[in-house]
Amino acid sequence: MAFDLLETIDSFRLDVTLRQAAQAGVITAADKSHWLAELTETAETGCFVAAATCFLVRGIKPFGT
């Protein structure tokens, strides 16, 4: 699965995560803005790539064991 920037921000809830990180003091508001600006610039030049690997596992427990 590959995503463009807007899909990435939405799918991975980057805006929420960055806001929480800034509120917790892990990053500054300036760090947040700078990082998003870099991602936007990268997307505008056609170089932004995000990907996710997903696994789906299914099993059946044998009856009577």
C-alpha positions as CSV (number, residue, x, y, z in Angstrom):
1,M,0.0,0.0,0.0
2,A,1.4,3.4,-0.9
3,F,0.1,6.8,0.1
4,D,0.4,10.4,-1.1
5,L,1.0,13.1,1.6
6,L,-2.6,13.9,2.4
7,E,-3.5,10.2,2.6
8,T,-0.5,9.7,4.9
9,I,-1.4,12.5,7.2
10,D,-5.0,11.2,7.4
11,S,-4.3,7.4,7.5
12,F,-1.5,7.6,10.1
13,R,-3.1,10.5,12.0
14,L,0.1,12.5,11.8
15,D,-1.6,15.8,12.6
16,V,-2.9,14.3,15.9
17,T,0.4,12.6,16.7
18,L,2.4,15.8,16.1
19,R,0.0,17.9,18.2
20,Q,0.2,15.4,21.1
21,A,4.0,15.3,20.8
22,A,4.2,19.1,20.9
23,Q,1.8,19.2,23.9
24,A,3.9,16.7,25.7
25,G,7.0,18.7,25.0
26,V,8.6,15.9,22.9
27,I,8.9,18.3,20.0
28,T,8.4,22.1,19.7
29,A,5.6,23.7,17.7
30,A,8.4,24.9,15.4
31,D,9.7,21.4,14.9
32,K,6.2,20.3,14.0
33,S,5.7,23.1,11.4
34,H,9.2,22.6,10.0
35,W,8.7,18.8,9.6
36,L,5.3,19.2,7.9
37,A,6.8,21.9,5.6
38,E,9.6,19.6,4.6
39,L,7.1,16.8,3.9
40,T,5.0,19.2,1.8
41,E,8.0,20.4,-0.2
42,T,9.0,16.8,-0.8
43,A,5.5,15.9,-2.0
44,E,5.4,18.9,-4.3
45,T,8.6,17.8,-6.0
46,G,7.2,14.3,-6.5
47,C,9.7,12.6,-4.1
48,F,7.4,11.8,-1.2
49,V,6.7,8.2,-0.6
50,A,5.0,6.5,2.4
51,A,4.2,2.9,2.7
52,A,2.6,0.5,5.2
53,T,2.9,-3.2,5.5
54,C,-0.2,-5.0,6.9
55,F,-0.7,-8.5,7.9
56,L,-4.0,-10.4,8.3
57,V,-3.9,-13.6,10.3
58,R,-6.7,-16.0,10.7
59,G,-6.9,-19.2,12.5
60,I,-9.4,-21.8,13.6
61,K,-9.2,-23.6,16.9
62,P,-10.0,-27.3,16.5
63,F,-13.3,-28.2,18.0
64,G,-13.1,-30.3,21.2
65,T,-9.5,-29.6,22.1
